[in-house]
Amino acid sequence: MTDIVKNQAPGTITYTGTYQDVPLDMVLYRYTQSDWTKTEIQSIDELPDDESIKWLNITGLSHTHVIRSLGDRFAIDPLILEDIVNVAQYSKMQSEENLLFSVWKMIYKKNENIEHEHVSILLIDNCVITFQENQGDVFESVRRRLERNQGILRKNKADYLAFALIDSIVDHYYETLNLLNREFDEYETASLEPESVTTESLYPLRKELTKLKSAVFPMKSALSRVLTRKPPMISKDVRPYYRDVYDNILQLSEQITTVRELVSGLHESQLSELSDKMNRIMTTLTIFSAVFIPLSFLAGVFGMNFYVMPGLNQPQAFPLFITACFAIAAMMLIIFKRKKWF
């Protein structure tokens, strides 16, 4: 994947992800304050040019001809089109005179697993276009609000729709972080029992936290930079909602940092406990070795095949030798104990 990106000129539209076989799916939502429709379209040419607010959700980034057609239809910069299909692109947001473009890492739970997906949101004219790698997303609440006319979604323009989609992504960041936090609490509770949690068992948790961090942290500066410039594509009435997203991103960043520090602390504690255990084992082995050094010396001396050696012909020689060995061993253990070596 990295080689493809490196060997191509900037603006080349080539999908770099793993969902190569996902079929193309384009769903168009059109709505006004009093009505809404949902249709599946087969071509960008079917996208109507009227005053209704439109949300086009495109699934299947490997179908790059569709993205090229969008670029031709709305005169979009090829560098933006490249970011849509380049899954290695960090989370970002950029504002132009006629569009607002953002790249997100959509993270959500699916079939007991945490899914990570590259998602782009393009706000242009009165249309919001979302680009997904695979089926399944976090936008169901937005669809439900459109269908049931809940809240103020259908009372606002496309910039509020873009906010609602972004807000849904950020809300699922919170859900993912809460899930990882619960996993950490389970690990922390289990760690009170000896050998119940290994350093390897913490690796998936640390990996997910790292991915969540890489998705959230870049958006702090990106959102701050865009909001400071007062982007023309976001109306004055809707800007407070985007600032609320920025505040949520800041809070998420702090919480992620806290959980990462807790996980790192538990990991270091496990390493320290493992090191301490190894030290106790080495201390025990060293004591046994130290005790047997003089005994081995005595056994070696009296095991020599000399014809003349004191005590060889004495019946009490062997019991005395054994007693002396036990006495030396006991004396050494007492000395070690007084020195608190064990």
C-alpha positions in Angstrom: 0.0 0.0 0.0 2.7 2.5 0.9 4.7 1.7 -2.3 1.6 2.5 -4.4 1.3 5.9 -2.8 5.0 6.6 -3.0 5.4 5.7 -6.7 2.4 7.8 -7.9 2.2 11.5 -8.7 0.1 13.7 -6.4 -3.5 13.7 -7.3 -3.6 10.1 -8.6 -6.9 8.5 -7.6 -6.0 5.0 -6.5 -7.7 3.2 -3.6 -5.1 2.0 -1.1 -7.3 0.0 1.3 -8.2 -3.6 1.7 -11.9 -3.6 0.7 -11.3 -4.1 -2.9 -14.3 -6.4 -3.6 -17.0 -4.2 -2.0 -19.8 -3.6 -4.6 -20.7 0.0 -5.4 -23.6 1.4 -3.5 -24.9 5.0 -3.9 -27.9 6.0 -1.8 -29.3 9.5 -2.3 -31.3 11.2 0.5 -33.2 14.4 -0.5 -35.2 16.4 1.9 -36.9 19.6 2.7 -38.5 20.8 5.9 -41.8 19.0 5.0 -40.7 15.9 2.9 -37.8 13.5 2.3 -37.0 10.7 -0.2 -34.5 7.9 -0.4 -33.3 6.5 -3.7 -30.5 4.3 -5.0 -28.7 5.8 -8.0 -26.3 4.1 -10.5 -24.5 7.2 -11.8 -23.4 10.6 -10.7 -25.4 12.0 -13.6 -28.6 11.0 -11.7 -27.7 13.5 -8.9 -30.4 16.2 -9.3 -29.5 19.9 -9.4 -32.3 21.5 -7.4 -32.8 23.5 -4.2 -33.4 20.5 -2.0 -30.8 19.4 0.6 -29.1 16.2 -0.6 -27.0 13.6 1.1 -25.2 11.1 -1.2 -23.7 8.2 0.6 -21.2 6.3 -1.6 -19.9 2.9 -0.4 -17.0 1.2 -2.2 -13.9 3.3 -2.7 -12.3 0.9 -5.1 -14.8 2.2 -7.8 -12.6 5.2 -8.5 -14.4 6.1 -11.7 -17.3 7.3 -9.6 -15.0 9.6 -7.6 -13.5 10.9 -10.9 -17.0 11.7 -12.1 -17.8 13.6 -8.9 -14.6 15.6 -9.4 -15.6 16.5 -12.9 -19.2 17.3 -11.8 -18.2 19.7 -9.0 -14.7 20.7 -10.2 -13.0 19.3 -7.1 -9.2 19.5 -6.7 -7.5 16.1 -7.6 -5.6 16.3 -4.3 -8.9 16.1 -2.4 -10.0 13.2 -4.6 -6.7 11.5 -3.7 -7.4 11.9 0.0 -10.8 10.3 -0.4 -9.3 7.0 -1.5 -6.0 7.1 0.4 -6.7 5.3 3.6 -3.2 6.2 5.0 -4.3 9.9 5.1 -4.6 11.2 8.7 -7.8 12.8 10.0 -8.0 16.3 8.6 -10.4 19.1 7.7 -9.9 21.8 5.1 -12.1 24.7 4.0 -12.3 26.2 0.6 -14.4 28.9 -0.8 -17.0 26.5 -2.2 -16.5 23.4 -0.1 -15.7 21.9 3.3 -13.8 18.6 3.2 -12.9 16.3 6.1 -11.3 12.9 6.5 -12.2 10.8 9.5 -11.4 7.4 10.9 -14.8 5.9 11.6 -14.5 3.5 14.6 -17.4 1.4 15.8 -18.3 -2.0 17.2 -19.5 -4.6 14.7 -20.0 -8.3 15.5 -18.1 -8.1 18.8 -15.1 -6.5 16.9 -14.0 -2.9 16.7 -14.1 -1.8 13.1 -11.9 0.9 11.6 -12.9 2.5 8.4 -11.6 5.4 6.3 -14.5 7.9 5.8 -14.6 11.3 4.0 -17.3 14.0 4.2 -17.6 16.6 1.5 -19.9 19.6 1.9 -20.4 21.4 -1.4 -23.2 23.7 -2.5 -26.4 22.2 -0.8 -25.1 18.7 -1.0 -23.2 16.5 1.5 -21.3 13.5 0.1 -20.0 10.8 2.3 -17.5 8.1 1.1 -17.2 4.8 2.9 -15.0 1.8 2.3 -17.5 -0.9 3.4 -21.1 -1.5 4.3 -22.0 -0.6 7.8 -21.5 2.8 9.5 -22.4 5.1 12.4 -24.9 7.2 10.6 -28.1 5.3 11.4 -29.2 7.8 13.9 -29.0 10.6 11.3 -31.0 8.5 8.9 -33.7 7.9 11.5 -33.9 11.7 12.3 -34.3 12.4 8.6 -37.0 9.8 8.2 -39.0 10.7 11.3 -38.3 14.5 11.1 -36.8 14.5 14.6 -35.0 17.5 16.0 -33.9 20.4 13.7 -32.1 18.4 11.1 -34.6 19.0 8.3 -35.1 22.6 9.3 -31.5 23.4 8.6 -29.2 23.4 5.5 -26.5 21.1 4.4 -23.9 22.5 6.8 -26.0 21.2 9.7 -26.3 17.8 8.0 -22.5 17.6 7.7 -22.3 18.5 11.4 -24.8 15.8 12.3 -22.7 13.2 10.5 -19.4 14.4 12.1 -21.1 14.4 15.5 -22.2 10.8 15.0 -18.6 9.8 14.3 -17.4 11.6 17.4 -20.1 10.0 19.6 -18.9 6.6 18.5 -15.4 7.6 19.5 -16.8 8.0 23.0 -18.5 4.6 22.8 -15.3 3.0 21.7 -13.3 4.7 24.5 -15.9 3.6 27.1 -15.6 0.0 25.8 -11.8 0.1 26.0 -12.1 1.6 29.5 -14.3 -1.2 30.6 -11.8 -3.7 29.2 -9.0 -2.0 31.2 -11.1 -2.2 34.4 -11.5 -5.9 33.8 -7.7 -6.3 33.3 -7.0 -4.2 36.3 -9.3 -6.3 38.5 -7.9 -9.5 37.2 -4.3 -8.3 37.7 -4.9 -8.6 41.5 -4.8 -12.3 41.1 -1.3 -13.8 40.5 -0.5 -14.6 36.8 -4.1 -13.8 35.7 -3.0 -11.0 33.2 0.0 -11.3 31.0 1.8 -8.5 29.2 0.7 -10.1 25.9 -3.0 -9.8 26.9 -2.7 -6.0 27.2 -1.4 -5.7 23.6 -4.8 -5.6 21.8 -6.0 -2.9 24.2 -2.9 -0.8 23.7 -3.2 -1.2 19.9 -6.9 -0.1 19.9 -6.0 2.9 22.1 -3.2 3.9 19.7 -5.6 3.7 16.7 -8.2 5.8 18.5 -5.5 8.3 19.4 -4.4 8.6 15.8 -8.0 9.2 14.7 -8.8 11.9 17.3 -5.6 13.9 18.0 -5.1 15.3 14.4 -8.6 16.7 14.4 -7.8 19.0 17.3 -5.6 21.3 15.3 -7.6 20.8 12.1 -10.9 21.8 13.6 -9.3 24.7 15.5 -7.7 26.0 12.3 -10.9 25.8 10.3 -13.1 27.4 12.9 -10.7 30.2 13.4 -10.9 31.2 9.8 -14.8 31.2 9.9 -15.3 29.0 6.8 -17.9 30.4 4.3 -19.5 27.0 3.9 -20.6 27.0 7.6 -23.2 29.5 8.4 -23.0 31.7 11.5 -25.9 29.9 13.2 -24.3 26.5 12.7 -20.8 27.4 13.8 -21.5 26.8 17.5 -22.4 23.2 16.8 -19.0 22.7 15.1 -17.3 24.4 18.1 -19.1 21.8 20.3 -17.6 19.1 18.3 -14.2 20.7 18.8 -14.8 20.7 22.6 -15.7 17.1 22.5 -12.5 16.3 20.5 -10.5 18.1 23.2 -12.3 16.1 26.0 -11.8 12.9 24.1 -8.1 13.6 23.7 -7.7 14.1 27.5 -9.6 10.9 28.3 -7.6 8.9 25.7 -4.4 10.2 27.3 -5.6 9.2 30.7 -6.6 5.7 29.7 -3.3 5.2 27.8 -1.3 6.3 30.9 -3.3 3.8 33.1 -2.7 1.0 30.6 1.0 1.9 30.4 1.1 2.0 34.2 -0.4 -1.5 34.5 1.9 -2.8 31.8 5.0 -1.4 33.6 3.6 -2.8 36.9 3.4 -6.2 35.2 7.0 -5.9 33.9 8.2 -4.8 37.3 6.4 -7.8 38.9 7.9 -10.1 36.4 11.3 -8.7 37.0 10.9 -9.0 40.8 9.8 -12.6 40.4 12.9 -13.4 38.3 15.0 -11.7 41.0 13.5 -13.9 43.7 14.1 -17.0 41.6 17.7 -16.0 41.0 18.2 -15.2 44.7 17.0 -18.7 45.7 19.2 -20.3 43.1 22.2 -18.3 44.2 21.7 -19.2 47.9 21.5 -22.9 47.0 24.7 -22.5 44.9 26.5 -20.6 47.7 25.5 -23.3 50.3 26.8 -26.2 48.1 30.1 -24.5 47.2 31.9 -25.4 50.5 30.1 -28.8 50.6 31.3 -29.6 47.1 34.9 -28.5 48.1 34.8 -30.9 51.1 33.4 -33.7 49.0 36.1 -33.2 46.4 38.9 -33.2 49.0 37.7 -36.3 50.8 36.8 -38.0 47.5 40.5 -38.1 46.4 42.1 -41.5 46.1 45.0 -40.9 48.5 46.5 -43.9 50.4 47.2 -41.8 53.4 44.4 -39.4 54.6 43.4 -38.6 58.2 40.1 -40.4 59.2 39.9 -42.9 56.4 40.1 -45.8 58.8 37.9 -44.3 61.5 34.3 -45.7 61.8 33.0 -42.3 62.9 34.6 -40.5 59.9 31.6 -40.6 57.6 29.0 -39.5 60.3 31.3 -36.7 61.3 31.7 -35.6 57.7 27.9 -35.6 57.1 27.3 -33.7 60.4 30.0 -31.1 59.4 28.3 -30.6 56.0 24.9 -30.0 57.6 26.5 -27.7 60.2 28.2 -25.6 57.5 25.0 -25.4 55.4 22.9 -24.4 58.5 25.5 -21.8 59.5 25.5 -20.2 56.1 21.7 -20.1 55.9 21.6 -18.4 59.3 24.2 -15.8 58.1 22.2 -15.2 54.9 19.0 -14.8 56.9 20.5 -12.3 59.3 21.7 -10.3 56.4 18.2 -10.4 55.0 19.2 -11.9 51.7 16.1 -13.9 51.6 
